[in-house]
Amino acid sequence: RQAVEANHNEGVAGADLAAGAQSCTVTVDVVAAEPGTYENGADDVSTILVAPEAATLVVDPRTTVTLQKNVTARTAATDQFTLSLRSGSTVLASATTTGTATGVQSARIDAFTVTPGAQYTIHEQPTSGAGLGYGATYECLRDGTVIASGASTAGSLTIPDEPGAQVVCTFTNTPQPAAFACDATHFSSVSQTGAVVQGDIVTGGTVAAG
């Protein structure tokens, strides 16, 4: 049975006692709207049997993870990304960005309940647009303290082993600078607009290539 409100009466019926039994155990699942300490005494129980002793229930505050996305600039206006929170290979929650805005995106995994002391993986991947051309970093904060960080599209996160911790993780994507390749006397560079430029290492001169 499940009691979901204060002063809520919940009946338990259909249990049989074995002949000669002197006691039994009745278990009731309780859901509390707020954390706190709750007591249930003999006066709260109506039974033809001997009333139970007082019981105390301590409800801890939720431990949560929020995962969000910060896009400092877009290589293409339609580029989008999907965030996910995982336990092993299981995706527990996900969110996909929309629109063309930069900065922290409105789509996020918001205050997902997790287990204190457990390990999870935060992950992101491009879902539309070029996908390439971005550098990715992540940082996870608990009350302003960094508890995880890295320079990749995925990272391991160990939740603080205490109830009520609220962790906020942010993936930040920044368009990568132009890449280049070179040989003994020349180099080739791809600009942010996609143009290929060839340069002379000795003179420093550049010309459009291709």
Secondary structure by P-SEA (a helix, b strand, c coil): cccccccbbbbbccccccccccbbbbbbbbbbccbbbbbbcccccccccccccbbbbbbbcccbbbbbccccccccccbbbbbbcccccccccccccccccccccccccccccccccbbbbbbccccccccccbbbbbbbbccccccccccccbbbbbcccccbbbbbbbbbbccccccccccccbbbbbcccbbbbbbbccccbbbbcc
